[in-house]
């Protein structure tokens, strides 16, 4: 089984990213036949147009994200809940 982790935060040091990294290295990958990949949504133009325009031509983050979605069996979301938001 291949799991794709998606964090709602674009900050590298966010709690959401930390939770996904912990799940990947401490829990999920210790199960047999289970792998986990974490998507980098901060590279997508919807979240960071400057990064996308600066790195255009090196790799296409949109195609990478589509490939990750197509190849995974399940998705693990790490999203912050904002009370009264």
C-alpha positions as CSV (number, residue, x, y, z in Angstrom):
1,X,0.0,0.0,0.0
2,X,1.3,3.4,-0.9
3,X,0.1,6.4,1.1
4,X,0.4,10.0,0.0
5,X,0.7,12.6,2.9
6,X,-0.6,16.1,2.2
7,X,-0.1,18.9,4.6
8,X,-2.3,22.0,4.6
9,X,0.7,24.1,5.6
10,X,3.4,25.4,3.2
11,X,5.8,26.2,6.1
12,X,8.6,23.7,6.4
13,X,8.6,23.8,10.2
14,X,4.8,23.5,10.7
15,X,3.2,21.0,13.1
16,X,1.3,19.5,10.2
17,X,4.5,18.7,8.3
18,X,6.0,17.3,11.5
19,X,3.1,15.0,12.1
20,X,3.4,13.6,8.5
21,X,7.1,13.1,8.9
22,X,6.5,11.3,12.2
23,X,3.9,9.1,10.6
24,X,6.2,8.3,7.8
25,X,9.3,7.5,9.8
26,X,7.9,6.2,13.1
27,X,4.7,4.4,12.3
28,X,3.5,3.8,8.9
29,X,6.7,2.5,7.3
30,X,7.2,0.0,10.1
31,X,4.2,-1.9,8.7
32,X,5.0,-4.5,6.1
33,X,4.3,-3.5,2.4
34,X,3.4,0.1,3.3
35,X,5.3,3.1,1.9
36,X,4.5,6.8,2.3
37,X,5.4,9.8,0.2
38,X,4.8,13.4,1.3
39,X,3.6,15.8,-1.4
40,X,5.2,19.3,-1.5
41,X,2.2,21.6,-2.1
42,X,4.4,24.6,-1.6
43,X,5.8,24.1,-5.1
44,X,2.3,24.4,-6.7
45,X,1.5,27.7,-8.3
46,X,-1.7,28.1,-6.3
47,X,0.3,28.3,-3.1
48,X,3.5,29.9,-4.1
49,X,3.6,31.5,-7.6
50,X,7.1,33.0,-7.0
51,X,8.6,29.6,-6.4
52,X,6.8,28.2,-9.4
53,X,8.0,31.0,-11.7
54,X,11.5,30.9,-10.4
55,X,11.9,27.1,-10.9
56,X,9.9,26.7,-14.1
57,X,11.6,24.3,-16.5
58,X,13.5,22.4,-13.8
59,X,10.6,20.1,-13.0
60,X,6.9,20.4,-13.2
61,X,5.3,20.3,-9.7
62,X,1.8,20.0,-11.2
63,X,2.7,16.8,-13.1
64,X,4.6,15.5,-10.0
65,X,1.5,16.0,-7.9
66,X,-0.8,14.4,-10.4
67,X,1.6,11.4,-10.6
68,X,1.7,11.1,-6.8
69,X,-2.1,11.2,-6.7
70,X,-2.5,8.6,-9.4
71,X,0.1,6.2,-7.8
72,X,-1.2,6.3,-4.2
73,X,-3.7,3.9,-2.7
74,X,-4.7,6.3,0.1
75,X,-4.2,9.9,1.2
76,X,-3.3,11.1,4.7
77,X,-4.3,14.7,5.2
78,X,-2.7,16.9,8.0
79,X,-4.9,20.0,8.3
80,X,-5.2,22.6,11.0
81,X,-8.6,23.3,12.5
82,X,-9.2,26.9,13.3
83,X,-12.0,27.3,15.9
84,X,-14.4,30.1,15.2
85,X,-12.8,30.6,11.8
